[in-house]
């Protein structure tokens, strides 16, 4: 699954984790592959079921 980086940063900011959100914004690509970045998402305590998958661009 792929999710938008903006959704991750918005979730982190809503938790008051602005520093982590800023780091994610600088580090991850615009569309994040959840399989490749699973360890990072787990460390950030991101529940993938609460996020909407990114739309595929052709």
Helices and strands as residue ranges (DSSP letters): E 2-4, H 5-14, H 18-27, E 31-33, H 38-43, G 48-50
